[in-house]
Structure formats: structure tokens, C-alpha cells
Amino acid sequence: MKAADEDRDADEQRRILAEFHRRDREVADELYAPWNPSAIHRRQTFTRMAALELARHRVFPRPGQPCLEIGFGQLGWMAELLSWGMREPDLHGIELDADRAAVARDAFPAADLRIGDASHLPWPDGYFRLIVASTVFSSILDTGYRRRVAADVVRALAPGGALLWYDLRVNNPRNPNVRRVDRSELRALFPGLTGASRSVTLAPPLARVLIPRMTFLARLLEAIPLTRTHLLAVLVKGGT
């Protein structure tokens, strides 16, 4: 990598960390709290669809197969992966923020959870049968850094393994610190992977109002593609 790219990547990492810390200070804890009805609905919906898509592509992870989460935050997908039958030593992760990583390490002490840069994953080529990237790339604004992270994800993914993707497909007009990844950019980031993507997740402002009061109406609206703000994708690396 050129020195100029290294400097840009370091600047982008510092910006991302600063934004994480701003959110921790300014965003109310209850907005994403585990008891929040809209947060529960959102997570249950996209994890159920993720399981169905992994099974449909015949890449559902099995115990003993290493799984990696990029940007696992405080807990990430670890609990879901365990509920799917994975064992704690099967779980690996890379996280930029040491404070967030400490929470996950306390919760999953037998998992291999590391602090570092996702464009330089400290695992060998083709090591993982499943890699999860959930609301990670939308936090990366620099296009070059996005591409370098994507390239190392592909490097670390085993032939026949899958990338499980969940992220914004539309921009948030009130938050300039996130940038969407639409279907065309997703294909450009991972040209060597094949699979399918689908729109999911009722727009959070609507969900926060409707889920606690009118869940039936929320489900009806969520059936309309225009109301969905995220993409869920399962992308498979060729080979066996």
C-alpha cells in the first residue's frame, strides 16, 4: 500500500472513532436498548431473514467452522451465531474501538475478539466460512478505504464461504457521518462474490412510532419496498 493511502486510512479511522464517541455522548441509550420495541423488531426481522438466506444458499454455518464479524461493537452478531449452533471458540472479530471491544470480550471470553483495522485482517487467506459485515461500511466515508476493507474480507473468506451483509441502502439526511451502500456499489466492492440482496428494515423513524403502538400497521408498511432502509445480502465466494 502507498504511504498516501496509509495516511488517508489512518485519518479515516480517527474520524470513525471520533464519530463513535460522539454518538456515545449524544445519542440516548434507550434508542437502541435491548428492551426498545422497535429495536427488538428490527433485530428479529433481519436476523430471521439472514438465517433463511444463508440456508437458501446452502452456506448456513456449522459448529467448528470459523466465523468472523467485522466491527462487532459491544455485542454484534455473537449471540445470534451462538443461537444458530456455533461454539464460542468458533467466533472471531475485529473492532476499531477498544472500549466497545472490551464489552464484547467480557460477554464472550472464549471468542477470539481483536482490536484493529479491518483492511489488515490478522488471519490467513481463506480462513473463514462466514464473515459478517453489519452496518460497518456505511460508517466508512472514504471510498478507497472501503475498497481495501472489502478486498481483505474477500481474501480471508474461504472458497465456498459466505459474506453476510447488512447495511444502509439510503442516506440518512440528518447524519452526514454515514453514507449508503446501494446495490451497484455492493457489486463493485465484491465483484468476485455471487449471491442475492434484498431490501429490509422499516425506516427507523416510522418503526419507533408504530412498533410500540400499531405493530400490524408497521408490518404492512414494511411490506412496501420504498419504506425499507437497509440491504441484506448473502454473497458466496467461488470454489469448494
BELDAWO-V466138 format. One record per residue. N is the residue number from 1. RES is the residue in one letter. SS is DSSP state (h for helix, s for strand, l for the rest). PHI is phi in whole degrees, 0 to 359 (NA if undefined). Layout:
BEGIN
n=N res=RES ss=SS phi=PHI
n=N res=RES ss=SS phi=PHI
END
This chain:
BEGIN
n=1 res=M ss=l phi=NA
n=2 res=K ss=l phi=291
n=3 res=A ss=h phi=300
n=4 res=A ss=h phi=297
n=5 res=D ss=h phi=294
n=6 res=E ss=h phi=299
n=7 res=D ss=h phi=294
n=8 res=R ss=h phi=295
n=9 res=D ss=h phi=296
n=10 res=A ss=h phi=296
n=11 res=D ss=h phi=297
n=12 res=E ss=h phi=293
n=13 res=Q ss=h phi=298
n=14 res=R ss=h phi=295
n=15 res=R ss=h phi=296
n=16 res=I ss=h phi=298
n=17 res=L ss=h phi=298
n=18 res=A ss=h phi=297
n=19 res=E ss=h phi=291
n=20 res=F ss=h phi=303
n=21 res=H ss=h phi=292
n=22 res=R ss=h phi=297
n=23 res=R ss=h phi=298
n=24 res=D ss=h phi=300
n=25 res=R ss=h phi=282
n=26 res=E ss=h phi=254
n=27 res=V ss=l phi=269
n=28 res=A ss=l phi=298
n=29 res=D ss=h phi=302
n=30 res=E ss=h phi=291
n=31 res=L ss=h phi=299
n=32 res=Y ss=l phi=240
n=33 res=A ss=l phi=297
n=34 res=P ss=l phi=297
n=35 res=W ss=l phi=268
n=36 res=N ss=l phi=292
n=37 res=P ss=h phi=302
n=38 res=S ss=h phi=290
n=39 res=A ss=h phi=293
n=40 res=I ss=h phi=299
n=41 res=H ss=h phi=300
n=42 res=R ss=h phi=300
n=43 res=R ss=h phi=292
n=44 res=Q ss=h phi=298
n=45 res=T ss=h phi=293
n=46 res=F ss=h phi=284
n=47 res=T ss=h phi=287
n=48 res=R ss=h phi=296
n=49 res=M ss=h phi=294
n=50 res=A ss=h phi=298
n=51 res=A ss=h phi=299
n=52 res=L ss=h phi=296
n=53 res=E ss=h phi=292
n=54 res=L ss=h phi=298
n=55 res=A ss=h phi=293
n=56 res=R ss=h phi=296
n=57 res=H ss=l phi=273
n=58 res=R ss=l phi=60
n=59 res=V ss=l phi=232
n=60 res=F ss=l phi=297
n=61 res=P ss=l phi=292
n=62 res=R ss=l phi=241
n=63 res=P ss=l phi=307
n=64 res=G ss=l phi=95
n=65 res=Q ss=l phi=267
n=66 res=P ss=l phi=294
n=67 res=C ss=s phi=236
n=68 res=L ss=s phi=238
n=69 res=E ss=s phi=246
n=70 res=I ss=s phi=275
n=71 res=G ss=l phi=64
n=72 res=F ss=l phi=284
n=73 res=G ss=l phi=62
n=74 res=Q ss=l phi=278
n=75 res=L ss=l phi=219
n=76 res=G ss=l phi=58
n=77 res=W ss=l phi=264
n=78 res=M ss=h phi=303
n=79 res=A ss=h phi=297
n=80 res=E ss=h phi=296
n=81 res=L ss=h phi=298
n=82 res=L ss=h phi=294
n=83 res=S ss=h phi=293
n=84 res=W ss=l phi=276
n=85 res=G ss=l phi=107
n=86 res=M ss=l phi=290
n=87 res=R ss=l phi=260
n=88 res=E ss=h phi=303
n=89 res=P ss=h phi=295
n=90 res=D ss=h phi=286
n=91 res=L ss=s phi=269
n=92 res=H ss=s phi=229
n=93 res=G ss=s phi=200
n=94 res=I ss=s phi=231
n=95 res=E ss=s phi=218
n=96 res=L ss=l phi=282
n=97 res=D ss=l phi=265
n=98 res=A ss=h phi=294
n=99 res=D ss=h phi=295
n=100 res=R ss=h phi=295
n=101 res=A ss=h phi=299
n=102 res=A ss=h phi=298
n=103 res=V ss=h phi=296
n=104 res=A ss=h phi=293
n=105 res=R ss=h phi=296
n=106 res=D ss=h phi=294
n=107 res=A ss=h phi=285
n=108 res=F ss=l phi=230
n=109 res=P ss=l phi=294
n=110 res=A ss=l phi=271
n=111 res=A ss=l phi=278
n=112 res=D ss=s phi=265
n=113 res=L ss=s phi=247
n=114 res=R ss=s phi=243
n=115 res=I ss=s phi=258
n=116 res=G ss=l phi=171
n=117 res=D ss=l phi=259
n=118 res=A ss=l phi=289
n=119 res=S ss=l phi=275
n=120 res=H ss=l phi=225
n=121 res=L ss=l phi=291
n=122 res=P ss=l phi=275
n=123 res=W ss=l phi=225
n=124 res=P ss=l phi=287
n=125 res=D ss=l phi=302
n=126 res=G ss=l phi=64
n=127 res=Y ss=l phi=277
n=128 res=F ss=s phi=254
n=129 res=R ss=s phi=277
n=130 res=L ss=s phi=218
n=131 res=I ss=s phi=236
n=132 res=V ss=s phi=254
n=133 res=A ss=s phi=233
n=134 res=S ss=s phi=241
n=135 res=T ss=l phi=47
n=136 res=V ss=l phi=256
n=137 res=F ss=h phi=293
n=138 res=S ss=h phi=293
n=139 res=S ss=h phi=276
n=140 res=I ss=l phi=263
n=141 res=L ss=l phi=271
n=142 res=D ss=l phi=282
n=143 res=T ss=h phi=297
n=144 res=G ss=h phi=297
n=145 res=Y ss=h phi=293
n=146 res=R ss=h phi=305
n=147 res=R ss=h phi=295
n=148 res=R ss=h phi=291
n=149 res=V ss=h phi=296
n=150 res=A ss=h phi=300
n=151 res=A ss=h phi=296
n=152 res=D ss=h phi=284
n=153 res=V ss=h phi=300
n=154 res=V ss=h phi=297
n=155 res=R ss=h phi=302
n=156 res=A ss=h phi=279
n=157 res=L ss=s phi=276
n=158 res=A ss=s phi=288
n=159 res=P ss=s phi=304
n=160 res=G ss=s phi=85
n=161 res=G ss=s phi=275
n=162 res=A ss=s phi=229
n=163 res=L ss=s phi=262
n=164 res=L ss=s phi=260
n=165 res=W ss=s phi=244
n=166 res=Y ss=s phi=215
n=167 res=D ss=s phi=194
n=168 res=L ss=s phi=295
n=169 res=R ss=l phi=252
n=170 res=V ss=l phi=231
n=171 res=N ss=l phi=283
n=172 res=N ss=l phi=264
n=173 res=P ss=l phi=296
n=174 res=R ss=l phi=262
n=175 res=N ss=l phi=224
n=176 res=P ss=l phi=285
n=177 res=N ss=l phi=270
n=178 res=V ss=l phi=231
n=179 res=R ss=l phi=221
n=180 res=R ss=l phi=299
n=181 res=V ss=l phi=235
n=182 res=D ss=l phi=274
n=183 res=R ss=h phi=298
n=184 res=S ss=h phi=294
n=185 res=E ss=h phi=289
n=186 res=L ss=h phi=301
n=187 res=R ss=h phi=296
n=188 res=A ss=h phi=292
n=189 res=L ss=h phi=290
n=190 res=F ss=l phi=231
n=191 res=P ss=l phi=293
n=192 res=G ss=l phi=271
n=193 res=L ss=s phi=256
n=194 res=T ss=s phi=237
n=195 res=G ss=s phi=162
n=196 res=A ss=s phi=219
n=197 res=S ss=s phi=230
n=198 res=R ss=s phi=214
n=199 res=S ss=s phi=282
n=200 res=V ss=s phi=216
n=201 res=T ss=s phi=76
n=202 res=L ss=s phi=301
n=203 res=A ss=l phi=313
n=204 res=P ss=h phi=309
n=205 res=P ss=h phi=300
n=206 res=L ss=h phi=291
n=207 res=A ss=h phi=299
n=208 res=R ss=h phi=296
n=209 res=V ss=h phi=279
n=210 res=L ss=h phi=271
n=211 res=I ss=l phi=302
n=212 res=P ss=l phi=289
n=213 res=R ss=l phi=244
n=214 res=M ss=l phi=224
n=215 res=T ss=h phi=300
n=216 res=F ss=h phi=298
n=217 res=L ss=h phi=295
n=218 res=A ss=h phi=299
n=219 res=R ss=h phi=293
n=220 res=L ss=h phi=296
n=221 res=L ss=h phi=294
n=222 res=E ss=h phi=293
n=223 res=A ss=l phi=285
n=224 res=I ss=l phi=266
n=225 res=P ss=h phi=305
n=226 res=L ss=h phi=295
n=227 res=T ss=h phi=272
n=228 res=R ss=s phi=264
n=229 res=T ss=s phi=253
n=230 res=H ss=s phi=234
n=231 res=L ss=s phi=248
n=232 res=L ss=s phi=246
n=233 res=A ss=s phi=220
n=234 res=V ss=s phi=239
n=235 res=L ss=s phi=240
n=236 res=V ss=s phi=251
n=237 res=K ss=s phi=273
n=238 res=G ss=l phi=294
n=239 res=G ss=l phi=105
n=240 res=T ss=l phi=230
END
